[in-house]
Amino acid sequence: MTDVQKDAHIAADEHQKAQGSVLVDAVKTSLRLVPRQLNDELELAKLELGDKKSRVGGAAVFAAVAVVFLALLVIALVVAAIAGLGTVLPLWLSALIVSAALLVIIGISALVAYKKFKSLLPLVPEHAWRGVRHDLGIAKEGRDFDPAALDPEPLSREEKKAAKAEAEEAKAKGATERAAKDAEGGPKATAAELIKRTTARREHLLSLREELVSEADVKKQATYFLETAKTKAKDSVTQAAHGVVGQAVESVKERWKPLVIMAVSATACALLLRKLMKK
């Protein structure tokens, strides 16, 4: 193998290793950046929701003012109705009649609402939820699963209080852990900083994607491996040919004396035979 072929072979190996390292680095960088991007997007969503919450609070104030004035309007209309009836009836009797009418309307509305709401209980899809729990139990325990476990006995008042206290304790513990985690992360970024950071990271991820697509192109990789295989095959054939020629040259170098002696002897024998034939 000549020096040029060796250099080409080394360059091909280095190119292959460089492509592999580029792919690995791109994948590692993407896996590191994607979780950070999602985390910043979530933080930005929280900040935007907080901003919208404050704006909704301002709108709620005006809505509450409107509701108050609506209640005052209703009161004024009731007073007007009482005053109107007071022209033909005593004032106390007109007020009593209007109040009785309002009480009847409130009672009928409340009764209808109660019946409609009661017909919707439980609010969760009971049969579907039971089926999902049943399927999960079978997937977890197989035929050992007891469907009776889906209908537990109702808890007593003390057990309900204990379960509620346990849930509140778990909630407080989770809030404490989240606060400690947020404190470890340092001060939170503002919405402008998050937008700037996510935009820059998005551009980086886009460049990594283009790099991955370019490096992972099947046609490009197949062409590269085919060229590499051809180069290696050509080098092997050239090396084998050089080996055969070299062996022949070495064999001639080692046996040139006996061959020369044999050639000279054959020539002398031919000349003697020719002279003998002439005589």
C-alpha positions as CSV (number, residue, x, y, z in Angstrom):
1,M,0.0,0.0,0.0
2,T,1.4,3.3,-1.1
3,D,1.6,6.4,1.2
4,V,-1.1,8.1,-0.8
5,Q,-3.4,5.1,-0.3
6,K,-2.6,5.0,3.4
7,D,-3.4,8.7,3.7
8,A,-6.7,8.3,1.9
9,H,-7.6,5.3,4.1
10,I,-6.7,7.3,7.2
11,A,-8.7,10.3,6.0
12,A,-11.8,8.1,5.3
13,D,-11.6,6.6,8.8
14,E,-11.2,10.0,10.4
15,H,-14.2,11.3,8.3
16,Q,-16.3,8.4,9.5
17,K,-15.4,8.9,13.1
18,A,-16.0,12.7,12.8
19,Q,-19.5,12.0,11.4
20,G,-20.3,9.6,14.2
21,S,-19.1,12.1,16.8
22,V,-21.2,14.9,15.2
23,L,-24.3,12.8,15.3
24,V,-23.7,11.8,18.9
25,D,-23.0,15.4,20.0
26,A,-26.1,16.6,18.2
27,V,-28.3,14.0,19.9
28,K,-26.8,14.7,23.3
29,T,-27.3,18.4,22.9
30,S,-30.9,18.0,21.8
31,L,-31.7,15.7,24.7
32,R,-30.2,18.3,27.1
33,L,-32.0,21.3,25.5
34,V,-35.5,19.9,25.0
35,P,-36.3,19.5,28.8
36,R,-35.0,23.0,29.5
37,Q,-37.1,24.4,26.7
38,L,-40.2,22.7,28.0
39,N,-39.5,23.9,31.5
40,D,-39.1,27.5,30.3
41,E,-42.3,27.2,28.3
42,L,-44.2,26.1,31.4
43,E,-42.7,28.9,33.4
44,L,-43.7,31.4,30.7
45,A,-47.3,29.9,30.7
46,K,-47.5,30.3,34.5
47,L,-46.4,34.0,34.3
48,E,-48.9,34.6,31.5
49,L,-51.7,32.9,33.5
50,G,-50.8,35.0,36.5
51,D,-50.9,38.2,34.4
52,K,-54.3,37.1,32.9
53,K,-55.5,36.3,36.4
54,S,-54.8,39.8,37.6
55,R,-56.6,41.2,34.6
56,V,-59.5,38.9,35.2
57,G,-59.6,40.1,38.8
58,G,-60.0,43.7,37.5
59,A,-62.8,42.6,35.2
60,A,-64.5,40.6,38.1
61,V,-64.6,43.8,40.2
62,F,-66.6,45.6,37.5
63,A,-68.8,42.5,37.1
64,A,-69.4,42.5,40.8
65,V,-70.4,46.2,40.7
66,A,-72.8,45.4,37.9
67,V,-74.3,42.6,39.9
68,V,-74.8,44.9,42.9
69,F,-76.5,47.5,40.8
70,L,-78.7,44.8,39.2
71,A,-79.7,43.7,42.7
72,L,-80.6,47.3,43.5
73,L,-82.6,47.5,40.3
74,V,-84.5,44.4,41.4
75,I,-85.1,45.9,44.8
76,A,-86.4,49.1,43.1
77,L,-88.7,47.2,40.9
78,V,-90.1,45.3,43.9
79,V,-90.6,48.5,45.8
80,A,-92.4,49.9,42.7
81,A,-94.6,46.8,42.6
82,I,-95.4,47.2,46.3
83,A,-96.2,50.9,45.8
84,G,-98.4,50.1,42.9
85,L,-100.4,47.6,44.9
86,G,-100.5,50.1,47.8
87,T,-102.8,52.3,45.8
88,V,-105.6,49.7,46.0
89,L,-104.5,47.7,49.0
90,P,-102.9,48.5,52.4
91,L,-99.1,48.9,52.1
92,W,-98.3,46.0,54.4
93,L,-100.7,43.7,52.5
94,S,-99.2,44.7,49.1
95,A,-95.6,44.1,50.5
96,L,-96.7,40.7,51.8
97,I,-98.2,39.7,48.5
98,V,-95.1,40.7,46.5
99,S,-92.9,38.8,49.1
100,A,-95.1,35.7,48.8
101,A,-94.8,35.8,45.0
102,L,-91.0,36.1,45.2
103,L,-90.9,33.3,47.7
104,V,-92.9,31.0,45.5
105,I,-90.7,31.8,42.5
106,I,-87.5,31.1,44.6
107,G,-88.9,27.9,45.9
108,I,-89.9,26.5,42.5
109,S,-86.6,27.4,41.0
110,A,-84.6,25.9,43.9
111,L,-86.7,22.7,43.7
112,V,-86.2,22.3,40.0
113,A,-82.4,23.0,40.3
114,Y,-82.1,20.5,43.1
115,K,-83.9,17.7,41.2
116,K,-81.8,18.3,38.1
117,F,-78.6,18.4,40.0
118,K,-79.5,15.2,41.9
119,S,-80.2,13.4,38.7
120,L,-76.7,14.2,37.5
121,L,-75.0,12.7,40.6
122,P,-72.4,11.3,40.6
123,L,-70.8,13.8,38.2
124,V,-68.1,11.3,37.1
125,P,-69.1,8.7,34.5
126,E,-69.7,5.9,37.1
127,H,-69.8,2.9,34.8
128,A,-66.9,4.0,32.7
129,W,-64.8,4.8,35.8
130,R,-65.7,1.5,37.3
131,G,-64.7,-0.3,34.1
132,V,-61.4,1.5,34.0
133,R,-60.6,0.5,37.6
134,H,-61.7,-3.1,36.9
135,D,-59.4,-3.3,33.8
136,L,-56.5,-1.8,35.8
137,G,-57.1,-4.3,38.6
138,I,-57.1,-7.2,36.1
139,A,-54.0,-5.9,34.4
140,K,-52.2,-5.7,37.8
141,E,-53.5,-8.9,39.6
142,G,-55.0,-11.0,36.8
143,R,-57.6,-13.5,37.9
144,D,-56.7,-12.9,41.6
145,F,-58.4,-9.5,41.4
146,D,-61.6,-9.2,43.4
147,P,-64.3,-6.9,41.8
148,A,-65.8,-6.4,45.3
149,A,-62.8,-4.1,46.0
150,L,-64.3,-1.6,43.6
151,D,-67.2,-1.0,46.0
152,P,-65.6,-0.2,49.4
153,E,-67.7,0.2,52.5
154,P,-68.6,3.9,53.3
155,L,-66.2,5.5,55.7
156,S,-67.2,6.6,59.2
157,R,-67.0,10.2,60.2
158,E,-63.7,9.6,62.1
159,E,-62.2,7.9,59.1
160,K,-63.3,10.7,56.8
161,K,-61.7,13.2,59.1
162,A,-58.5,11.2,59.2
163,A,-58.4,10.8,55.4
164,K,-59.0,14.6,55.0
165,A,-56.3,15.4,57.5
166,E,-53.8,13.1,55.7
167,A,-54.7,14.6,52.4
168,E,-54.1,18.1,53.8
169,E,-50.8,17.1,55.3
170,A,-49.6,15.6,52.0
171,K,-50.7,18.8,50.2
172,A,-48.8,21.0,52.7
173,K,-45.7,18.7,52.4
174,G,-45.8,19.0,48.6
175,A,-46.1,22.8,48.8
176,T,-43.1,22.9,51.1
177,E,-41.1,20.7,48.8
178,R,-42.0,22.9,45.8
179,A,-41.1,26.0,47.6
180,A,-37.7,24.6,48.6
181,K,-37.0,23.5,45.1
182,D,-37.9,26.9,43.7
183,A,-35.6,28.5,46.3
184,E,-32.7,26.3,45.2
185,G,-33.2,27.3,41.6
186,G,-32.6,31.0,42.5
187,P,-34.7,34.0,41.5
188,K,-37.3,33.3,38.8
189,A,-36.9,34.7,35.4
190,T,-39.2,37.4,34.1
191,A,-41.5,36.9,31.1
192,A,-39.2,38.9,28.8
193,E,-36.2,36.8,29.8
194,L,-38.1,33.6,29.3
195,I,-39.2,34.7,25.8
196,K,-35.7,35.7,24.9
197,R,-34.2,32.5,26.2
198,T,-36.8,30.2,24.6
199,T,-36.4,32.0,21.3
200,A,-32.6,31.5,21.3
201,R,-32.9,27.9,22.4
202,R,-35.5,27.3,19.7
203,E,-33.1,28.5,17.0
204,H,-30.4,26.2,18.4
205,L,-32.8,23.2,18.3
206,L,-33.7,24.1,14.8
207,S,-30.0,24.1,13.7
208,L,-29.5,20.8,15.5
209,R,-32.5,19.3,13.7
210,E,-31.1,20.4,10.4
211,E,-27.7,19.0,11.3
212,L,-29.3,15.7,12.3
213,V,-31.3,15.4,9.2
214,S,-28.2,16.2,7.1
215,E,-26.0,13.7,8.9
216,A,-28.7,11.0,9.1
217,D,-29.5,11.2,5.4
218,V,-29.9,7.6,4.3
219,K,-28.7,8.2,0.7
220,K,-25.7,10.2,1.9
221,Q,-24.7,7.6,4.4
222,A,-25.2,4.8,1.9
223,T,-23.1,6.6,-0.7
224,Y,-20.4,7.2,1.9
225,F,-20.3,3.6,3.1
226,L,-20.3,2.4,-0.5
227,E,-17.3,4.6,-1.4
228,T,-15.6,3.4,1.8
229,A,-16.1,-0.2,0.9
230,K,-14.9,0.4,-2.7
231,T,-11.7,2.1,-1.4
232,K,-11.0,-0.7,1.1
233,A,-11.6,-3.3,-1.6
234,K,-9.3,-1.5,-4.0
235,D,-6.6,-1.2,-1.3
236,S,-6.9,-4.9,-0.5
237,V,-6.6,-5.9,-4.2
238,T,-3.6,-3.5,-4.7
239,Q,-2.0,-4.8,-1.6
240,A,-2.5,-8.4,-2.7
241,A,-1.1,-7.7,-6.2
242,H,2.0,-5.9,-4.7
243,G,2.4,-8.9,-2.4
244,V,2.4,-11.4,-5.3
245,V,4.8,-9.3,-7.4
246,G,7.1,-8.8,-4.4
247,Q,7.1,-12.5,-3.7
248,A,8.1,-13.2,-7.3
249,V,10.8,-10.6,-7.2
250,E,12.1,-12.0,-3.9
251,S,12.1,-15.6,-5.4
252,V,14.0,-14.4,-8.5
253,K,16.5,-12.6,-6.2
254,E,17.1,-15.7,-4.1
255,R,17.4,-18.2,-7.1
256,W,19.2,-16.2,-9.8
257,K,22.5,-18.0,-9.5
258,P,21.0,-21.5,-10.1
259,L,18.9,-20.2,-12.9
260,V,21.9,-18.6,-14.6
261,I,23.9,-21.8,-14.2
262,M,21.0,-23.9,-15.6
263,A,20.7,-21.5,-18.6
264,V,24.4,-21.6,-19.4
265,S,24.4,-25.4,-19.1
266,A,21.4,-25.7,-21.4
267,T,23.1,-23.4,-24.0
268,A,26.3,-25.4,-23.9
269,C,24.5,-28.7,-24.3
270,A,22.6,-27.2,-27.3
271,L,25.8,-26.1,-29.0
272,L,27.5,-29.5,-28.4
273,L,24.5,-31.3,-29.9
274,R,24.5,-29.0,-32.9
275,K,28.2,-29.7,-33.6
276,L,27.7,-33.4,-33.2
277,M,24.8,-33.4,-35.6
278,K,26.9,-31.5,-38.2
279,K,29.7,-34.2,-38.0
